[in-house]
Amino acid sequence: MTNERSDTIENISGEPLIQKLAHLRDQLAARERQCLELSQELGRLKSGGRPQSEAMERDNLQAKLVNAIEMAHLGPWEYDVVNDRFTFDDYFYKMFRTTSEQVGGYTMTSAEYARRFVHPDDISVVGDETRRALATNDPGYSRQLEHRIRYADGTVGYISVRFFIQKDAHGQTVKTYGVNQDITERKRSEEALRQLNEALAQRNELAEARAKQLQNLAVELIEAEEQERRRIAGLLHDDVQQLLASARFMLQSCSHSGSDLEEVQRLLEMSIRKTRHLSHELSPAVLDHSGLTAGLQWLCEQMKEQFGLQVTLKTDAARQYKRAPSKVFIFRAVQELLFNIVKHAGVKNAQVSLADAGDHLVITVSDSGKGFNPSILEAYPPKAGLGLLSLRERASYFGSSLIIASAPGKGCRLTLTVPINVASENFQQRDSILARQEHSQAVAASGMGRTRVLFVDDHHVIRKGLIGLVAGQPDIEVVGEAANGREALELTWQLRPDVVVMDISMPEMDGIEATRRIKTELPDVRVVGLSMHDDEQFAASMRQAGADAFVSKTVSPAELLKVIYGIAHHP
């Protein structure tokens, strides 16, 4: 059976299966109609007419009938119900791949017919149809059914049986007659089609699973890239830049000076500037500390500084965006779209807009440049636009959509719609503020008249560098040091310094949140923001939190001392 199925599939592989099946059905129906017409014509000729000419015509029609029966794989039969006898002819036996000599004549009982030719599993189907034909009161009753058969060589095939009944004067069924049609080829074609459809469905499922797997891998790769960017940026900020800044503080606190010392200082300043720039490129810290809008403002400034692209940013989105992956994704998407404008649009102006649309943020990036035909993105294999295709895949991962509106010579407008979780930020006061305000004011009488300073930085070398910087200043007393914002808050309550020099990027609690709490709970304490990032966005964030001043770690020690003295004596 397996070999026969393989042969069938191989034989029909030259044309589509559906067309083949339709062709077979049409051919069999046409042959059946032809046989019926020829049989009727033969009966008419037998009933009368001119003997010689009619005999010739009858022989011609007989030959045509034989040809049609053989081509249509037909086998006529009659069944005498009263005597339980089937009558067949040579065409019937030929269909079953046997002869009357091999079977033992042209007649047999219904039981013998079922044993020889009907598939055992389908005997009940044939029996039920026979009983219905015998029991019906309809003299015009006819039926058509399909069932499996057994050829004389033991192989399995299929036939379509069409039969009619004949009743006597008492309304009893006395005869049935009909024709069998071998439909094995059609059935095998249908089975081959079913198998191919199943295989196609399995391949489609596999393809969809692979596509989903590739999409997940692509997203994981993007996330891994972003994590690696953050790791390298953190390494630059937390280690290299801090060491350079500490060395610079120590060099500037030296009493000796000269051309060599100035050159070392110049090289350190250059190294700090370059590593800071690289750190921003890898993972803009302003995005984490100041939010999406500030991050995009920084990006627009960078596009102008690096590529001369003047970007107009318009936003009416006032929400605080809490989902960090979405925030980073939006930033990277806009960055990539602006870079595409630099590479392909041939213009020096672009527009970026953010619109708050309920549960979605709508980001639009547009230009009036060369434009392109978006259909190139649908070509396979893709001819261009791999960056946009990748961005569209990433967008779908976040439940977002990217709509591209462009035409050659008419610029480009890309709209990114991102669902976001938003929540207003509630600033909670410490429950123990009143109790802690009763904390002893007598911290150390010997400290009166001097500016008491608390240094807060998560890098030990920076803290030591800052302490060393003010160690020789008679009017400044270092009362403590803290490694994170939480420690800074605790020590500020305990030590009551005049000035807290606060780093921004720290674990557990960053300098912005620590500053906000200190200024809320102890408004008389002055806070100087300190950061490796020389960026106005960080300065703005610290001032919004209540800081009295902001200083970059790259400024001279004299400038830092000037700021400390200035705010300490400010009324």
Helices and strands as residue ranges (DSSP letters): H 2-12, H 17-46, H 51-71, E 74-80, E 85-88, H 90-95, H 100-103, E 107-108, H 110-117, G 120-122, H 123-135, E 142-150, E 156-167, E 173-182, H 184-235, I 236-240, H 241-253, H 259-282, H 285-290, H 292-307, E 310-315, H 324-340, I 341-345, E 349-357, E 360-367, G 374-377, H 386-397, E 401-406, E 412-419, H 433-436, G 445-447, E 451-456, H 460-470, E 476-482, H 485-495, E 499-503, H 511-521, E 526-531, H 536-545, E 549-552, H 557-568
